[in-house]
Amino acid sequence: MEVEQRLIDAFLNSHPEEAAQTLNSLTGTALVQLLETAEPRAAAYSLQHVLPKVAAEALANMDNTNSVKVLQELPLDAQLVFLHRIEADKRSTMLAGMKEGLARKLRRLLDYPEGSAGNLMDPSPFAIPSTSSVRDAMRHIRKEAQSVRYYIYVIDDDQRLVGVVTLRQLLRAHPRDSVSSIMETNVISIPAMSSERDILKHPRWKDFHGLPVVDRDNVLIGVIRYETLGRLKETSSKNRDEQDVLGTLLALVELYWLGMTGSLDAMSISHGHRDIEIRQEGEKR
């Protein structure tokens, strides 16, 4: 049995798209049993290629401990897609079983509509106070090196986004300089309620690998990464392909029915002429 399980896990990891086709065709109980016995990372990898509705139903019907293990192996955006499709009571139970930091992050994101910038953002952007000196900023950056990107956001005492600096600017500045004296104040941001369409069409992606997300009071609440943009583009492309296929099918069906209608009309006219001819022959006799 252990050998069989290893083969299943290997298949899920190595061929996620093929595995997803199988998972999509399974009934609820069978799918739940397979996911609960699979290694969580392998199950999570395949679920990213399964229809969201199917994946969410399976996760909701799994033992809570197992569903949490699988969920925690998923990227943040996939977690949100599935959690949005799970009933509130079950969702709360699942969140309660997660690591505290992740659960808190997910609850915050779930407050925003699915597909909005507030829902898709990384809710833990790295930011420094505008009152900091360059020396203090660099000290803070060294402590949080793993979460630091090229652009560093600057906030005021009310957490509002007031500027942005680059690592290059900080490294070239004098340690006693204030961050506010070197920051760029014209910051490009995305409102939290922006739609996927607005995010994809934002004109400044060609200039930045991340865009800060702000609420209605311009408070910095997150950042949309270029990686998330890539996944949105991929999903949008798949949806367009599906719509193109559906449009082609509908056009073929329409042509088919038009052809059938024409054939039926021709048959009707032919039968009508035949009936007239029969009646005329009868009258002559």
C-alpha positions in Angstrom: 0.0 0.0 0.0 2.9 2.3 0.8 4.4 1.7 -2.7 1.0 2.5 -4.3 0.7 5.8 -2.3 4.2 6.8 -3.4 3.3 6.2 -7.0 0.1 8.3 -6.5 2.1 11.2 -4.9 4.7 11.0 -7.7 2.0 11.1 -10.4 0.3 14.1 -8.7 3.6 16.0 -8.4 5.0 15.1 -11.9 1.8 15.3 -14.0 -0.5 17.8 -12.3 -2.6 18.7 -15.4 -3.2 15.0 -16.3 -4.0 14.3 -12.6 -6.4 17.2 -12.5 -8.4 15.6 -15.4 -8.8 12.5 -13.3 -9.7 14.5 -10.1 -12.3 16.5 -12.0 -14.0 13.3 -13.1 -14.1 11.7 -9.6 -17.3 11.8 -7.4 -17.1 13.8 -4.2 -16.4 10.9 -1.8 -13.7 9.4 -4.1 -12.0 12.7 -4.5 -11.9 13.4 -0.8 -10.5 10.0 0.0 -7.7 10.4 -2.6 -6.8 13.9 -1.3 -6.8 12.8 2.3 -4.4 9.9 1.6 -2.1 11.9 -0.7 0.9 13.8 0.6 -0.4 17.3 1.3 2.1 19.0 -1.1 1.3 16.6 -3.9 -2.5 17.1 -3.3 -2.1 20.9 -3.3 0.0 20.9 -6.5 -2.8 19.1 -8.4 -5.6 21.1 -6.9 -4.2 24.2 -8.5 -5.2 22.7 -11.9 -8.6 21.5 -10.8 -11.8 23.4 -11.3 -12.1 25.8 -8.3 -15.7 24.6 -7.5 -14.5 21.0 -7.4 -11.5 21.7 -5.3 -13.4 23.9 -2.8 -16.1 21.2 -2.3 -13.4 18.5 -1.8 -11.5 20.7 0.8 -14.8 21.5 2.6 -15.6 17.8 2.9 -12.2 16.7 4.1 -11.3 16.2 7.7 -10.3 19.7 8.9 -6.8 18.7 9.9 -6.1 17.3 6.4 -7.8 20.2 4.5 -5.7 22.7 6.5 -2.5 20.8 5.7 -3.3 20.9 2.0 -4.5 24.6 2.0 -1.2 25.7 3.7 0.8 24.2 0.8 -1.1 26.3 -1.7 0.0 29.8 -2.9 -1.9 32.6 -1.2 -4.0 33.5 -4.3 -5.2 29.9 -4.7 -6.1 29.7 -1.0 -8.3 32.7 -1.4 -10.0 31.4 -4.6 -11.0 28.1 -2.8 -11.9 29.8 0.6 -14.2 32.2 -1.2 -16.2 29.2 -2.4 -16.5 27.5 1.0 -19.4 28.3 3.4 -18.6 30.8 6.1 -18.9 28.3 9.1 -16.6 25.7 7.5 -14.2 28.5 6.4 -14.0 29.8 9.9 -13.2 26.3 11.2 -10.4 25.9 8.6 -8.9 29.3 9.4 -8.9 28.4 13.1 -6.8 25.4 12.4 -4.1 27.4 10.4 -1.0 29.0 11.6 -2.0 32.3 13.3 -0.1 34.6 11.0 -1.4 33.0 7.8 -5.0 32.9 9.2 -4.9 36.6 10.1 -3.6 37.5 6.7 -6.3 35.4 4.9 -9.1 36.9 7.1 -8.0 40.4 6.1 -7.9 39.5 2.4 -11.3 37.7 2.5 -12.9 41.0 3.6 -12.4 42.3 0.0 -14.5 41.0 -3.0 -12.9 38.1 -4.9 -10.8 39.3 -7.8 -10.3 42.8 -6.3 -6.8 44.3 -5.7 -7.5 44.1 -1.9 -8.2 40.4 -2.3 -5.2 39.6 -4.6 -2.5 41.7 -2.8 0.3 40.6 -0.4 -1.1 42.2 2.8 2.4 42.5 4.4 4.2 45.2 2.4 7.6 46.4 3.7 7.4 50.0 4.6 9.4 52.5 6.7 8.3 55.7 8.5 8.9 59.0 6.7 10.5 60.3 9.9 13.3 57.7 9.8 16.9 58.5 9.1 18.7 56.6 6.3 20.7 54.8 9.0 17.5 53.7 10.8 16.0 52.6 7.5 19.0 50.5 6.6 19.0 48.9 10.1 15.3 48.0 9.6 16.0 46.6 6.1 18.7 44.3 7.4 16.4 42.9 10.0 13.7 42.2 7.4 15.9 41.3 4.5 13.8 38.4 3.2 10.7 40.6 2.7 12.6 43.6 1.1 12.3 44.3 -2.6 14.0 47.0 -4.7 11.3 49.6 -3.9 10.8 50.6 -0.3 7.4 52.3 0.5 7.3 55.2 2.9 4.4 55.9 5.3 3.5 58.7 7.7 2.3 58.3 11.3 -1.2 57.4 10.1 0.1 54.6 7.9 -0.7 56.6 4.8 1.5 56.0 1.7 3.5 59.2 1.2 6.5 58.2 -0.8 8.8 55.5 -2.2 12.6 55.1 -2.2 14.9 52.6 -3.9 17.7 50.6 -2.2 20.1 52.3 -4.5 19.0 55.8 -3.2 19.3 54.6 0.4 22.8 53.2 -0.2 24.0 56.4 -1.8 22.5 58.7 0.8 24.3 60.0 3.9 23.3 58.0 7.0 22.0 61.1 8.8 19.8 62.1 5.9 16.1 61.8 6.5 14.1 59.4 4.3 11.6 62.1 3.6 14.4 64.2 2.0 15.3 61.6 -0.6 11.9 59.8 -1.3 9.8 60.2 -4.4 6.4 61.6 -3.4 4.6 60.9 -6.7 3.7 57.3 -5.9 1.8 55.1 -8.3 -0.7 53.0 -6.4 -3.8 50.8 -7.0 -7.1 51.3 -5.0 -8.1 48.2 -3.0 -11.4 47.9 -4.8 -9.9 47.8 -8.3 -11.0 44.9 -10.5 -8.8 42.3 -12.2 -9.4 44.1 -15.4 -8.1 47.4 -13.9 -5.1 45.6 -12.5 -4.2 43.9 -15.8 -4.6 47.1 -17.8 -2.6 49.3 -15.4 -0.2 51.2 -17.6 2.7 51.2 -15.2 3.5 47.5 -15.1 6.2 48.1 -17.7 8.0 50.3 -15.1 7.5 48.4 -11.9 7.5 44.8 -10.6 5.1 45.6 -7.8 2.4 48.2 -7.2 1.2 49.3 -3.7 -2.4 48.9 -2.8 -4.2 51.6 -0.7 -7.6 52.0 0.8 -9.9 55.0 0.4 -7.9 57.0 2.9 -4.6 56.2 1.1 -3.5 53.9 3.9 -0.9 51.4 2.6 -2.5 47.9 3.0 -0.6 45.7 0.6 1.2 45.3 -2.7 0.4 43.5 -5.9 3.4 41.6 -7.1 4.4 40.9 -10.7 4.1 37.2 -10.0 0.4 37.7 -9.2 0.0 39.7 -12.4 1.4 36.8 -14.4 -1.1 34.4 -12.9 -3.9 36.8 -13.7 -2.7 37.0 -17.3 -2.6 33.2 -17.5 -6.2 32.9 -16.1 -7.4 35.6 -18.4 -5.9 33.9 -21.4 -7.5 30.6 -20.6 -10.9 32.3 -20.2 -10.5 33.9 -23.6 -9.6 30.6 -25.2 -12.6 29.0 -23.6 -14.8 31.8 -24.8 -13.4 31.5 -28.3 -14.1 27.8 -28.4 -17.6 28.3 -27.1 -18.2 31.1 -29.7 -17.0 28.8 -32.5 -19.3 26.0 -31.3 -22.3 28.3 -31.1 -21.5 29.6 -34.6 -21.3 26.0 -35.9 -24.6 25.1 -34.2 -26.2 28.2 -35.7 -25.0 27.3 -39.2 -26.2 23.7 -38.7 -29.7 24.9 -37.7 -29.8 27.4 -40.6 -28.9 24.5 -42.9 -31.5 22.3 -41.4 -34.1 25.1 -41.6 -33.3 25.6 -45.2 -33.6 21.9 -45.9 -36.9 21.7 -44.1 -38.2 24.7 -46.0 -37.2 23.1 -49.3 -38.9 19.8 -48.3 -42.0 21.7 -47.3 -42.1 23.6 -50.6 -41.4 20.4 -52.6 -44.3 18.5 -50.7 -46.5 21.5 -51.3 -45.9 21.5 -55.0 -46.5 17.7 -55.1 -49.8 18.1 -53.3 -50.9 20.8 -55.8 -49.9 18.5 -58.7 -51.9 15.6 -57.3 -55.0 17.8 -56.8 -54.8 19.1 -60.3 -54.5 15.6 -61.8 -57.6 14.6 -59.7 -59.6 17.5 -61.0 -58.8 16.7 -64.6 -60.0 13.1 -64.1 
